[in-house]
Amino acid sequence: MGVTIIWDHQVPTGLQMPVGRRIELVIGTPLDHADAEGLINGYHPERNQYDARAVLERVLFMKRRANCRDPALLIVTHDLFIDGCDFVFGLARPSTGCAVISLARLDNAYYGRPSAFDDLADRAAKEGAHEICHLLGLEHCDDPECVMFKPETLDELDRKRMRLCPACRARLSGRHSGEKC
């Protein structure tokens, strides 16, 4: 089984290779890369955010159109939310093999800090690997250094390492479950 990363056209130039390589190291599977087709759904102007669940519907549409059965992760620059949460870094729906992450809150600039390409690449890879691992059957982990730990803040995300803990590594399998953020 392969995994495809779909890149939104607004993702900063040069991010694909370092993010892709880091994710491959975590999940142990080579990745395919594709460019996103068209616009994504789910924009809420009152929030200036996209509904991550609606974006996942667009990912599913892209997968069906391309006759893709493998897991797919869309990487966008738009801020995402789901009902009940102010924002999400990402969201996965294992039942459809679709996931999305947003770079919006992974960039230092969002917090008024100087932009740092390496920080953005590292965070995007951790979140990308996290959502792909949901698609591959993993649940959240209590180990704050494991890529499967669910961060609530940027500091918690930065504390995570670019690896699965031994327990998650041992559990990595193809089982599917519900929607995971």
RODO-2510 file (C-alpha; in nm, 4 decimals, decimal comma):
residues 181
     n   res          X          Y          Z
     1     m     0,0000     0,0000     0,0000
     2     g     0,1308     0,3437    -0,0892
     3     v     0,0537     0,6816     0,0626
     4     t     0,0027     0,9979    -0,1417
     5     i     0,0598     1,3526    -0,0234
     6     i    -0,1466     1,6062    -0,2154
     7     w     0,0052     1,9533    -0,2055
     8     d    -0,2068     2,2673    -0,2239
     9     h    -0,0663     2,5201    -0,4726
    10     q    -0,0140     2,7762    -0,1931
    11     v     0,2291     2,5599     0,0070
    12     p     0,5699     2,7338     0,0226
    13     t     0,8184     2,6319    -0,2449
    14     g     1,0766     2,3800    -0,1318
    15     l     0,8706     2,2274     0,1496
    16     q     0,7709     1,9078    -0,0326
    17     m     1,1032     1,7267    -0,0265
    18     p     1,2057     1,7793     0,3395
    19     v     0,8543     1,7126     0,4698
    20     g     0,8117     1,4043     0,2518
    21     r     1,1452     1,2548     0,3527
    22     r     1,0806     1,3078     0,7232
    23     i     0,7368     1,1461     0,6997
    24     e     0,8842     0,8492     0,5109
    25     l     1,1335     0,7974     0,7944
    26     v     0,8545     0,7896     1,0534
    27     i     0,6098     0,5638     0,8708
    28     g     0,8658     0,3493     0,6885
    29     t     0,6808     0,3733     0,3573
    30     p     0,7716     0,5630     0,0403
    31     l     0,5349     0,8446    -0,0517
    32     d     0,3863     0,9570    -0,3793
    33     h     0,3282     1,3270    -0,4373
    34     a     0,0533     1,5017    -0,6333
    35     d    -0,0697     1,8560    -0,6848
    36     a    -0,4168     1,9463    -0,5576
    37     e    -0,6869     1,9903    -0,8179
    38     g    -0,9000     2,3012    -0,7924
    39     l    -1,0339     2,4666    -0,4814
    40     i    -1,1203     2,3161    -0,1460
    41     n    -1,4629     2,3312     0,0156
    42     g    -1,5802     2,4465     0,3544
    43     y    -1,4784     2,8111     0,3903
    44     h    -1,6544     2,9960     0,6735
    45     p    -1,6001     3,3722     0,6271
    46     e    -1,7234     3,4549     0,9774
    47     r    -1,4341     3,2479     1,1177
    48     n    -1,1869     3,3009     0,8323
    49     q    -1,1289     2,9251     0,8510
    50     y    -1,2113     2,6086     0,6597
    51     d    -1,4185     2,3270     0,8061
    52     a    -1,1743     2,0339     0,8080
    53     r    -1,4557     1,7823     0,7587
    54     a    -1,5663     1,9551     0,4388
    55     v    -1,2049     1,9597     0,3211
    56     l    -1,1886     1,5833     0,3785
    57     e    -1,4887     1,5449     0,1466
    58     r    -1,2875     1,7256    -0,1214
    59     v    -0,9911     1,4928    -0,0627
    60     l    -1,2233     1,1960    -0,1070
    61     f    -1,3526     1,3483    -0,4316
    62     m    -0,9931     1,3937    -0,5564
    63     k    -0,9105     1,0338    -0,4663
    64     r    -1,2168     0,8970    -0,6464
    65     r    -1,1506     1,1094    -0,9529
    66     a    -0,7933     0,9762    -0,9692
    67     n    -0,9127     0,6198    -0,8958
    68     c    -0,6827     0,6170    -0,5918
    69     r    -0,7487     0,3555    -0,3231
    70     d    -0,4418     0,4308    -0,1099
    71     p    -0,4357     0,6717     0,1862
    72     a    -0,4031     1,0393     0,0925
    73     l    -0,2984     1,3447     0,2930
    74     l    -0,3787     1,6958     0,1688
    75     i    -0,1482     1,9729     0,2924
    76     v    -0,3015     2,3219     0,2834
    77     t    -0,2081     2,6671     0,4059
    78     h    -0,5610     2,7545     0,5219
    79     d    -0,6557     2,7522     0,8899
    80     l    -0,8832     2,4579     0,9800
    81     f    -1,1482     2,3961     1,2449
    82     i    -1,4072     2,1372     1,3395
    83     d    -1,7246     2,1960     1,5394
    84     g    -1,6358     2,2205     1,9057
    85     c    -1,2722     2,3225     1,8456
    86     d    -1,1291     2,6665     1,7741
    87     f    -0,8803     2,5041     1,5356
    88     v    -0,7186     2,1756     1,4420
    89     f    -0,3675     2,1183     1,3127
    90     g    -0,5085     1,8297     1,1105
    91     l    -0,7827     1,5698     1,0786
    92     a    -0,7977     1,2122     0,9494
    93     r    -1,0902     0,9949     0,8469
    94     p    -0,9513     0,6399     0,8319
    95     s    -1,2757     0,4960     0,6926
    96     t    -1,2136     0,6888     0,3682
    97     g    -0,8325     0,6946     0,3758
    98     c    -0,8362     1,0765     0,3740
    99     a    -0,6501     1,3266     0,5916
   100     v    -0,5643     1,6961     0,5902
   101     i    -0,3181     1,9160     0,7755
   102     s    -0,2935     2,2928     0,7793
   103     l     0,0317     2,4852     0,7786
   104     a    -0,1403     2,8015     0,9088
   105     r    -0,0721     2,7481     1,2799
   106     l     0,2495     2,5549     1,2198
   107     d     0,4263     2,8667     1,0914
   108     n     0,6029     3,0921     1,3427
   109     a     0,4587     3,3951     1,1613
   110     y     0,1087     3,3071     1,2870
   111     y     0,2332     3,3739     1,6413
   112     g     0,4277     3,6909     1,5547
   113     r     0,7611     3,5094     1,5655
   114     p     1,0240     3,5260     1,2906
   115     s     0,9540     3,2692     1,0196
   116     a     1,1819     2,9658     1,0215
   117     f     1,1672     2,7202     0,7310
   118     d     1,3115     2,4322     0,9375
   119     d     1,0507     2,4789     1,2124
   120     l     0,7708     2,4730     0,9549
   121     a     0,9112     2,1637     0,7805
   122     d     0,9573     1,9816     1,1119
   123     r     0,6061     2,0629     1,2355
   124     a     0,4441     1,9774     0,9018
   125     a     0,6232     1,6419     0,8958
   126     k     0,5164     1,5589     1,2527
   127     e     0,1532     1,6488     1,1841
   128     g     0,1586     1,4801     0,8438
   129     a     0,3022     1,1602     0,9914
   130     h     0,0473     1,1784     1,2765
   131     e    -0,2510     1,1960     1,0398
   132     i    -0,1102     0,9310     0,8028
   133     c    -0,0571     0,6973     1,0994
   134     h    -0,4267     0,7422     1,1850
   135     l    -0,5035     0,6312     0,8289
   136     l    -0,2819     0,3283     0,8876
   137     g    -0,4694     0,2362     1,2058
   138     l    -0,2901     0,4025     1,4967
   139     e    -0,4714     0,5829     1,7789
   140     h    -0,3449     0,8691     1,9955
   141     c    -0,0580     0,7969     2,2342
   142     d     0,0081     0,9237     2,5884
   143     d     0,3840     0,9567     2,5270
   144     p     0,4387     1,3339     2,4706
   145     e     0,7429     1,2619     2,2523
   146     c     0,5643     1,0156     2,0206
   147     v     0,4406     1,1455     1,6858
   148     m     0,0989     0,9990     1,7780
   149     f     0,0619     1,2258     2,0826
   150     k    -0,2271     1,4697     2,0265
   151     p    -0,0878     1,8214     2,0745
   152     e    -0,3187     2,1004     2,1823
   153     t    -0,0550     2,3739     2,1452
   154     l     0,2444     2,4551     1,9280
   155     d     0,4742     2,3950     2,2265
   156     e     0,3347     2,0429     2,2673
   157     l     0,3848     1,9822     1,8965
   158     d     0,7446     2,1053     1,9185
   159     r     0,8084     1,8694     2,2121
   160     k     0,7167     1,5681     1,9985
   161     r     1,0011     1,3825     1,8290
   162     m     1,0092     1,2716     1,4682
   163     r     0,9409     0,9111     1,5647
   164     l     0,6876     0,6628     1,6906
   165     c     0,7349     0,5331     2,0442
   166     p     0,8130     0,1590     2,0678
   167     a     0,4493     0,0730     2,1555
   168     c     0,3071     0,2645     1,8544
   169     r     0,5763     0,1235     1,6252
   170     a     0,4715    -0,2260     1,7350
   171     r     0,0997    -0,1467     1,6761
   172     l     0,1438     0,0032     1,3308
   173     s    -0,0973    -0,1914     1,1162
   174     g    -0,3642    -0,1463     0,8492
   175     r    -0,6672    -0,1485     1,0763
   176     h    -0,9119     0,1406     1,0316
   177     s    -1,1328     0,3266     1,2750
   178     g    -1,3369     0,6475     1,2858
   179     e    -1,2364     1,0116     1,2481
   180     k    -0,9200     1,1256     1,4294
   181     c    -0,7727     1,4707     1,4841
***
